[in-house]
Amino acid sequence: MTDARAAAGLAVAVTVAAAVVAAPAHAAAPPTWKSRMAAAERFAHTRSGRITFAVVDEAGRLHGYHAREVAPSASVLKAMLLVTYVRRPDVRDRELTAGERALLGPMIRRSDNAAASQVCDIVGTSGLERFAARVHMRRFHATRPWGLSSIDVADQTRFFLHIDRWVPRRHRRYALRLLGSIVPSQRWGIARVRPRGWALYFKGGWGSGTGWADHQVALLRRGERRLAVAILITSSPSHEYGKETLRGIAARLLRGLRPGSRPS
């Protein structure tokens, strides 16, 4: 082979190699909220049950899938019960008693229903309704039993996005500590796919293992950056199936959200 032919062959090989290297870089374009939502919707279409979800992104924009359809709250309501309780005039400016911590802690961290019923007796459905109006919820309706209260993902994401700001300053650290330390046995769905470097504060709700409801609402925060996610699922074939749906949707909504990623 002549030197000229060898040089030409080398040039072709370099060009082909460069194209091969460049192709994956083009294919791996960073996800946007539009592409994340589309992926989550495609996944939702493959799953049984009634599914709604929404994200309020870092720029404050709402992205929703059936975002205004209401669903029974199940234990997701306990986050509202917590905030409504600590905002009471006789509570907001003093330390919580040991008895109050023994009530609020289990209600959030291990989703104790008896504790929630006691708190609901104290704040009342009227107290929940007033708080919902204060945070501009549009579809919320409180009822007894409290787990049948009506919620939607649009209201819940907007509430959770600034949930700490709705808590009086004296109780803010305590409330976030509860929402950030859900017991390991209840850390499924979004807790399994939390992006690296982001703090997670969330509450779930489920139908005692039946698949009647499998919900999660969450705030993700990294420094001053924050976003909120709500996923409400009813009529799953089973609780295990519902948990798989929660995880699949959350994974697609949070795909590519790394510590250094920027909103898009």
Secondary structure, DSSP 8 states (H G I E B T S, - for coil): --HHHHHHHHHHHHHHHHHHHHHHHHHT----HHHHHHHHHHHHHTS-SEEEEEEE-TTS-EEEESTT--EE-GGGHHHHHHHHHHTSTTTTTS---HHHHHHHHHHHHS--HHHHHHHHHHHHHHHHHHHHHHTT-SS-B--SSGGG-EE-HHHHHHHHHTHHHHS-HHHHHHHHHHHT---GGG--GGGGS--TT-EEEEEEEE-TTSSSEEEEEEEEEETTEEEEEEEEEES-S-HHHHHHHHHHHHHHHTTT--TT----
